Amino acid sequence: MTSETKKPKKILIVGGGTAGWMAANLLATHWHDVEICLLESSDIGIIGVGEGSTPHLKFFFDEVGIAESEWMPRCNATYKNGISFFDWSSLPGFKSYFHPFPAQTDDIFTVPAFFSNISARMQGYSANVHPDHYFLETYITQQNLGPIPTENFPFGVAYGYHFDSGLLGQYLAEKAVSSGVKRVFGTVTEVLMNQNGELASVRLDDDSLLAADFFIDCSGFKSLLLQGALKATYTSFKENLFNNAAVVIPTPMSAIIPPETKATALSNGWAWKIPLTNRYGNGYVYSADYITPEQAEMELRQHLGMLDSDVTARHLQMTVGRVEKHWEKNCVAVGLSQGFIEPLEATALALSFNTISGFIKAYEKGAYTNQFEDAFNKEINARFDGVRDYIVCHYKVNQRKDTDYWKDNAANPHVSETLNQILRFWQRGGDFSKNMYMNNLVGSYQPKSWACLLAGYGVFPPIESTAINTQYKSSHDMNQLADFIRRCGLNFKSHNELLGQ
């Protein structure tokens, strides 16, 4: 039997939303000769929360051949250079910092200076260590510039997007259907198995059956196929990440549309502010173990200056964790059905893209068999765990002392050995980046991102407690670095101009 004869003739995606329609578009792009059907419930409303992404969303659009000029206006989308963090640290000089996406100029010209000064500061010297002085995308964000450089700019610049998630799901559905994906509406009432313990079909509420050779579970937190029918084991991250709820309120857009997400620490969690072309999406991600939904809504309204507003807030619940096996037999879970990590670093769509893209490659490599199922599951678990560790670090090293929530996060002993090792290398000083690479600690996030977080919080020994306590004479001229970054920034247009605003 050839590999082509093993190739599934029909794939059924159970569940729509952004994850389901991303999967549909990717599968239709790669496997033209496979019948792809997506089943979604007409009873599920569209939430339409303002959402952000990492650069992986651009990778997705590039792979399926959709231009920004086509999808961005339809989804009220804006560009995203990175995330500004406010009030996660109470240390003077470190009350805010910006985490930029990568630019080639950084790695070539400015990151060496950043790490050199960090090393000096760890040795007790007074050195310039705040990350906001070292990165191109930090500068262009401060100037409200978009991330698209002129044609004569020779360096690559990565970026993400902000968008209306409900509109994006609708748009991707249209594109998939135009590519030949069959769209069916209905509600699953039963999942039927074959004699080998694999999925065979699903029964709908009209008693019809939908059969397939392979299934993609995009049924959300219910995980009807992978966790429901196939009984996949689920690992909770509740001990690592306390937040389990959110409250959402939109506000009007300002005249200047900022190219950044803002993440502001509040009493028992943090608030996002995401700029769309027509409004701001705002939300408060919090732990219901420390604050009630009513208290959270009141705090968010106060934060937004909307105590007297009659705009309705929406309340959401979250379950944080992941399955142990994302691919089991003839089923792969994508999106919430495989797991969820709170939205602090906007990684949800990146994990969905990595899952379906990685599955396509592994399935083809294994001649459409389960040969590489275990390797695939190990890789996706590593991605989830790497994102979890990076987000846990935001809470573990927080420099706030005002509520039990922040104190308990800082004292939380449920931290992975990987994160503990990274923090030990940081605290020991030395060549942080080299130590991470030598000890195979570079995964979902590069050393530069870890350094931005830790330096941005001011996680350094007090200068007065060190033996040296003298000004570090850096071999890098900070004025020249700043001038270089500024001159690079001249190659970028304003964000509003890029959006045609």
Residue pairs with C-beta under 8 A, 6 or more apart in sequence:
3 367
3 368
4 368
6 367
6 368
6 369
7 31
7 33
7 34
7 368
8 34
8 212
8 213
8 214
8 330
8 368
9 34
9 35
9 213
10 34
10 35
10 36
10 37
10 211
10 212
10 213
10 214
11 27
11 31
11 34
11 35
11 36
11 37
11 212
11 213
11 214
11 215
11 216
12 37
12 38
12 39
12 202
12 210
12 211
12 212
12 214
12 215
12 216
13 20
13 23
13 24
13 27
13 36
13 37
13 38
13 39
13 215
13 216
13 218
14 20
14 39
14 188
14 202
14 215
14 216
14 217
14 218
14 219
14 224
14 225
15 38
15 39
15 40
15 217
15 218
15 219
15 220
15 335
15 337
16 38
16 40
16 44
16 169
16 173
16 218
17 40
17 169
17 218
17 220
17 335
18 165
18 168
18 169
18 172
18 335
18 349
18 352
19 218
19 334
19 335
19 336
19 337
19 349
19 352
20 38
20 40
20 169
20 216
20 218
20 334
20 335
21 38
21 169
21 172
21 173
21 175
21 176
22 60
22 172
22 334
22 349
22 352
22 353
22 356
23 216
23 218
23 334
23 352
23 356
24 36
24 38
24 172
24 173
24 176
24 181
25 64
25 172
25 175
25 176
25 179
25 181
26 60
26 63
26 64
26 353
26 356
26 357
26 360
27 34
27 36
27 181
27 216
27 356
27 360
28 36
28 176
28 179
28 180
28 181
29 63
29 64
29 65
29 179
30 360
30 364
31 360
32 180
35 182
36 176
36 180
36 181
36 182
37 181
37 182
37 183
37 184
37 210
37 212
38 173
38 176
38 181
38 182
38 183
38 184
39 184
39 185
39 186
39 188
39 202
39 204
39 210
40 183
40 184
40 185
41 185
41 186
41 187
42 185
42 186
43 187
46 166
46 169
46 170
47 165
47 166
47 314
47 316
48 164
48 165
48 166
48 167
49 164
49 165
49 166
49 248
49 281
49 283
49 316
50 162
50 163
50 164
50 165
50 250
50 274
50 275
50 276
50 279
50 280
50 281
50 282
50 283
51 162
51 163
51 164
51 165
51 168
51 274
51 281
51 343
51 346
51 348
51 349
52 80
52 83
52 160
52 161
52 162
52 163
52 261
52 272
52 274
52 343
52 346
53 80
53 160
53 161
53 162
53 163
53 346
53 349
53 350
54 101
54 160
54 345
54 346
54 347
54 349
54 350
55 101
55 102
55 158
55 159
55 160
56 160
56 349
56 350
56 353
56 354
57 160
57 161
57 349
57 350
57 353
58 158
58 159
58 160
58 161
59 353
60 349
60 353
60 357
61 67
61 68
61 71
63 357
64 175
66 175
68 77
71 77
71 168
71 171
72 78
72 161
72 163
72 499
73 277
74 167
74 171
75 163
75 164
75 167
75 168
75 171
76 163
76 164
76 167
76 276
76 277
76 278
76 279
77 161
77 162
77 163
77 164
77 168
77 276
77 277
78 161
78 162
78 163
78 257
78 259
78 275
78 276
78 277
78 495
78 499
79 146
79 147
79 148
79 159
79 160
79 161
79 162
79 259
79 495
79 498
79 499
80 101
80 147
80 159
80 160
80 161
80 162
80 259
80 260
80 261
81 100
81 101
81 137
81 138
81 140
81 141
81 146
81 147
81 159
81 259
81 260
82 98
82 99
82 100
82 101
82 137
82 138
82 141
82 260
82 261
83 98
83 99
83 260
83 261
83 262
83 263
83 345
83 346
84 96
84 97
84 98
84 99
84 141
84 260
84 261
84 262
84 263
85 96
85 97
85 98
85 99
85 263
85 264
85 265
85 394
85 456
86 95
86 96
86 262
86 263
86 264
86 265
87 95
87 96
87 264
87 265
87 266
87 400
88 263
88 265
88 270
88 394
88 398
88 399
88 400
88 457
89 95
89 398
89 399
89 400
89 456
89 457
89 458
90 399
90 400
90 401
90 402
91 399
91 457
91 458
93 130
93 458
94 130
94 399
94 456
94 457
94 458
96 456
97 130
97 131
97 132
97 452
97 455
97 456
97 457
98 131
98 132
98 135
98 137
98 138
98 141
98 142
98 260
98 452
98 456
99 131
99 449
99 452
99 453
99 456
100 106
100 135
100 136
100 137
100 138
100 141
100 452
101 137
101 147
101 157
101 158
101 159
101 160
102 158
102 446
102 448
103 135
103 136
103 137
103 155
103 156
103 157
103 158
104 155
104 156
104 157
105 136
105 155
105 484
105 485
105 488
106 134
106 135
106 136
106 448
107 448
108 155
109 481
109 484
110 134
110 135
110 136
110 481
110 484
110 485
111 134
111 448
112 476
113 134
113 474
113 476
113 478
113 481
114 129
114 131
114 134
114 448
114 451
114 455
115 431
115 432
115 433
115 447
115 451
116 474
116 475
116 476
117 127
117 128
117 129
117 472
117 474
117 476
118 127
118 129
118 432
118 451
118 455
119 429
119 430
119 431
119 432
120 127
120 472
120 474
121 127
121 129
121 460
121 472
122 427
122 428
122 429
122 430
122 460
122 461
123 429
123 466
123 468
124 461
124 463
124 466
124 467
124 468
124 469
124 470
125 468
125 469
125 470
125 471
125 472
126 463
126 469
126 470
126 471
126 472
127 471
127 472
127 474
128 474
128 478
129 455
129 460
130 455
130 456
131 138
131 451
131 452
131 455
131 456
132 138
132 456
133 478
133 481
133 482
134 481
134 485
135 452
135 485
136 157
136 485
136 488
136 489
137 147
137 157
137 159
139 485
139 486
139 488
139 489
140 146
140 147
140 259
140 489
140 492
141 258
141 259
141 260
143 489
144 256
144 257
144 258
144 259
144 494
144 495
144 496
145 259
145 489
145 492
145 493
145 494
145 495
146 259
146 492
146 493
146 494
146 495
146 497
146 498
146 499
147 157
147 158
147 159
147 259
147 492
148 157
148 159
148 492
148 493
148 498
149 155
149 157
149 491
149 492
150 491
150 492
150 493
152 491
153 488
153 491
155 488
160 346
162 261
162 274
162 275
162 276
162 281
163 276
164 276
164 281
173 183
176 183
177 183
184 210
186 204
186 205
186 206
186 208
186 210
187 204
187 205
188 202
188 203
188 204
188 219
188 224
189 203
189 204
189 205
190 202
190 203
191 199
191 202
191 203
191 224
191 225
191 228
191 229
192 199
192 200
192 201
192 202
192 203
192 209
193 199
193 200
193 229
194 200
196 329
197 329
198 329
198 330
198 331
199 212
199 215
199 225
199 229
199 230
199 329
199 330
199 331
200 211
201 209
201 210
201 211
201 212
202 209
202 210
202 224
203 209
204 210
213 330
214 330
214 331
214 332
215 225
215 330
215 331
215 332
216 331
216 332
216 333
216 334
216 356
217 223
217 224
217 225
217 226
217 331
217 332
217 333
217 334
217 337
217 338
218 333
218 334
218 335
218 337
219 225
219 337
220 335
220 336
220 337
221 319
221 336
221 337
221 340
222 228
222 337
223 232
223 323
223 333
223 336
223 337
223 338
224 337
225 331
225 333
225 337
226 232
226 323
226 325
226 326
226 328
226 331
226 332
226 333
226 337
226 338
227 234
227 323
227 333
227 337
230 328
230 329
230 331
232 323
232 324
232 325
232 328
232 333
233 323
233 324
233 325
234 321
234 322
234 323
234 324
234 339
235 321
235 322
235 323
235 324
236 319
236 320
236 321
237 320
237 321
237 322
237 341
237 388
238 244
238 320
238 321
239 412
239 414
240 320
240 388
240 392
240 412
240 414
240 415
240 416
241 320
241 341
241 342
241 388
241 391
241 392
241 395
242 287
242 289
242 290
242 395
242 405
242 408
242 409
242 412
243 269
243 285
243 286
243 287
243 318
243 320
243 342
244 287
244 288
244 289
244 317
244 318
244 319
244 320
245 285
245 286
245 287
245 288
245 293
245 296
245 315
245 316
245 317
245 318
246 283
246 284
246 285
246 286
246 315
246 316
246 318
247 283
247 284
247 286
247 293
247 296
247 297
247 300
247 313
247 314
247 315
247 316
248 281
248 282
248 283
248 313
248 314
248 315
248 316
249 282
249 283
249 297
249 300
249 301
249 304
249 306
249 311
249 313
249 314
250 279
250 280
250 281
250 282
250 311
251 279
251 280
251 282
251 304
251 306
251 311
252 279
252 280
253 275
253 276
253 277
253 278
253 279
253 280
254 275
254 280
256 495
256 496
257 275
257 277
257 495
257 496
257 499
257 501
258 275
258 495
259 275
259 495
260 275
261 272
261 273
261 274
261 346
262 272
262 273
263 270
263 271
263 272
263 273
263 344
264 270
264 271
264 273
264 303
265 398
265 400
265 406
266 284
266 286
266 299
266 300
266 303
267 291
267 299
267 402
267 403
267 405
268 286
268 287
268 290
268 291
268 296
268 403
268 405
269 284
269 285
269 286
269 287
269 291
269 296
269 405
270 284
270 285
270 344
271 282
271 283
271 284
271 285
271 300
271 303
272 281
272 282
272 283
272 285
272 343
273 280
273 281
273 282
274 280
274 281
274 282
277 499
277 501
282 300
282 304
283 300
284 296
284 297
284 299
284 300
284 303
285 318
285 342
285 343
285 344
286 296
287 405
288 296
290 403
290 404
290 405
291 299
291 405
293 315
297 313
297 315
298 307
300 313
301 307
301 309
301 313
318 340
318 342
319 340
320 340
320 341
320 342
321 339
321 340
322 338
322 339
322 340
322 341
322 381
322 384
322 385
323 333
323 338
323 339
324 377
324 381
325 373
325 377
326 332
326 333
326 338
326 339
326 355
326 376
326 377
326 380
326 381
327 333
327 359
327 362
327 370
327 373
327 376
327 377
328 373
329 370
332 355
332 356
332 359
333 355
334 352
334 355
334 356
335 348
335 352
338 351
338 355
338 380
339 351
339 384
340 348
341 347
341 348
341 351
341 384
341 387
341 388
341 391
342 391
344 391
344 394
345 387
345 390
345 391
347 387
347 444
351 380
351 383
351 384
351 387
354 380
354 383
355 380
358 376
358 379
358 380
359 376
362 372
362 373
362 375
362 376
363 372
365 371
365 372
366 372
366 373
382 443
382 444
383 443
383 444
385 416
385 418
385 443
386 418
386 443
386 444
386 445
387 444
387 445
388 416
389 416
389 418
389 419
389 422
389 444
390 444
390 445
390 449
390 450
390 453
392 415
392 416
392 419
393 419
393 422
393 423
393 450
393 453
393 454
394 453
395 406
395 409
395 410
395 412
396 409
396 410
396 412
396 415
396 419
396 423
397 410
397 423
397 453
397 454
397 457
397 459
398 406
398 409
398 410
398 457
399 457
399 458
399 459
400 406
401 407
418 441
421 439
421 441
422 436
422 441
422 450
425 432
425 435
425 436
425 439
425 441
426 432
426 450
426 454
426 459
432 447
432 450
432 451
433 447
433 448
433 451
435 441
436 442
436 447
436 450
437 447
463 469
